[in-house]
Structure formats: structure tokens, C-alpha cells
């Protein structure tokens, strides 16, 4: 809907310009004013549209999976599957506290909550610093002797889900990245 309104705004902006430039007589100026009014009204409509709600990655994955199965039960079935125990406890706990957010996400759209980033430091003392990295050249995870010379060469910050895909036990070594460190 927002894209449609943006296209209408663009169309009326163009019409307003055309009327203002090419038809300087009374009718042209009246149409330019009318187009300006339409554009202003469309901006109001656009600003009142519901915004996508933020949900964590595991909720977004569930929403996508259930939306694919939407002809079979829709929102009601998506809720029932969680509350009757057919889904993970993590999803159940989140839904138990956020059922309205889930319903809005289903109806109005969603976007991912920005996941916190972590360093995975296995050893970090004055002599040794071992860190998990992803080498983009060979797409492999390695535990390396860390130095600032590697910053541009490898990825060293990961989301929780990325760490768990490598090895769930590595979360024990995960340290949140501080905002000022980025």
C-alpha cells in the first residue's frame, strides 16, 4: 500500500509541475493547486498506515512458515499451534508475553529486531587472544590468534543464531559488542 501511495504522490507531483510550467492560465494554476492538495492528502494517508512491527528472528521464521500455510487456518491456527505445545518453548514464552505484537505482525507486516552482536573470545589475557572469526575467502569459521590486523579480512562479530549454528556451546564465550566499539 505504501508503495502505491508513493507512486501516486510522484504522479501528482509531476502533474503539478506540468500544470505550473506549461499552463500559466487560470485552469492550469487551479489544477496545480489541486494536485498539491492531493499530494498533501496522500502524505497524510501514508503517515497513518500501520508500520511493520519488530520481532526477533525466530518469530519471523515462524511467521514466514505459517504464512506459507495460511490457507490452512491463518492467524488462528498460527496461535493455536504455539499455545497447544506444538512449537518450541522459546516461541511459546515469547508469544505468551507478545500475542498482540504477533497478531499485528501477521496482519500489518514485520521486520526483524536488530539482533545484538557478539565477539566469541575463548582466551583474552595479556599474552593470548583467541577469537572465533569467519574467513570470507573460504567461508570457514576458525579460532585464531586475534590481532587488529585481521579486522578488514574476517568477520569477528556474530548474532546469537550465527554462533549457535557454528556450535551452541560457543555461546558460553560470547561477549556483547559495545556500541562505541563498532
Secondary structure, DSSP 8 states (H G I E B T S, - for coil): -HHHHHHHHHHHHHHHHHHHHH--SHHHHHHHHHHHHHHHHHHHHHHHS---EEE-HHHHHHHHHHHHTTTTTHHHHHHHHHHTT-S-HHHHHHHHHHHHHHHHHHHH-EEE-----EEEEEEESSS-EEEEEEETTTTEEEEEE--GGGTTTEE--B-HHHHHHH-GGGGGGEEE--GGG-
